[in-house]
Amino acid sequence: MKVWSCFSIHRRPGGALSRRRAGLLACVSAALLSGPSVAHAAPGNTEIRIAMSGGLNLLDPSRTSSGPDLVVMSQIYETLLVMDMKTGELKPNLAKSYRLVSPTQWEFKLRDDVKWHDGKRFTAQDVKYSLERILNPAILSPHLSQITSIKKVVVTDDYTVQIHTTTPDPVLPRRMQSLGGTGRVFIVPKHYFESKTNQQVSDLPIGTGPYKMGAWRKGTMVELVRNADYWGTLPDVAKGTYTFVPENSTRVNALLQGEVDVIERVPIADVARVQQSAAAKVVSSQDGLVHTLILDTRKPPFNDIAMRRAFVSAIDIKNIIGNLLGPYGRVLGTPMGANVAQFDKTLQPYPADRALAKKLLAAKAPIALSTFTSDGRYIADRDIYQVINAQLASVGFKVTPQTMEWGRLNAMINQRNAGPFVIVGWDFSEGDASKINSIFRPESPISLVVDPEYNRLSDLAGAEMDPAKRTAYWQQAQKLVHDKIYIAAAWQTASIYGMSKKLDWAADTGENFKLAAVKVVAKPPSPPKGG
């Protein structure tokens, strides 16, 4: 099987940078490319506080793919495999090994020394249950669209599980690692989930991971405590307390004043201020989320391709992203990261054409769009929404926007009732085009598209073992999506964290802040006096 390596995004040239923007870029570049070596303290009683940009919705790994949910859940629950972000190689985790037995059968050998947080043994029955729960249509799992090839799951002994697929599925192992958001298979305890309601398992999650649930005051904070019986290496940090602070300036000020130790999504305008502070630093990755402006093509007005064309002609997405994100964002012609093996770089963003937009709308009654806007969930999301709405209004759309807390908006997105268009960010860390099934396949609760031809192409791509042929199918699917204007715009932003200088962490997993990977920096010894 071919393993795809990760790809760092090249910054799009945007003409001469302003002095301020150039300074910001230099600041982040210095943070990424240099830095003193540090000594790490042994695991102790260190507690850290993390300010997230969005609140939690569910802590049930089968039923959510929301970024904030995954940030917390991925410390509690684990996957069979993990990905080495330097090489793209899949490595053992809860599974000791895996192999392709036949074109339609994968076998996973499991660790025999793992326990759930309640002390029960982890076995192959838990793996079978976890997969079958996602496959149950009644669960409405956002991960279902990524594993529809699975025909049956067979337990051959306590620590061996076989996954049979209806057709060859070359990327099924990539669903068994934790990065990439939608499509992940986190393993849950069969005995616990069968004895509790969906609400109960979300309220008190039990996993095998390095952290246990300590406390959860919904809408305010969640506390994770180190699992002393963890089967792997114990993390440095003993307790992590997550708070939810959607307002950008409040998050930044809390970091600079020492009220929190880590913040998500440092606003671009504040990068230099954080980097220049005495107690904090910027940690960044260019492999951030791919943001998609999704149109609801199932109903008016965007079931009409002429109205979709009017929409994309009305907005100047290159100008919007260039001005608001500068070197920390770039516009894409297809809704996937450039690290994806099958990415079609020949597809270009839709050009702005206000005259065409007005002409297409002229024969229609005023088109009313009641929309919902997140604020702080994504970098510059409120500003981007505001400019898009203004540009739409200037050509004849009548836009009524409403700002909404992310947890509530995300629930609406997963119920397909978040308005005629919505911005959703996607993590493409797994490096495979099949992630876009989460946007376009009918099995996904997020999908706002019904297109049999897309389904046919994705089925062919999903079953194709030859990399070149598989790429050809996915590029046909991307062209179909582009030609039919199912996505009005796509852009990728850097992940930008602010962090206390007492901590050491590399942002090599994009949007996934891994608490267990945080190291506590020990005070280095004083240099000897004299010569």
Disulfide bonds with the S-S distance in Angstrom:
none
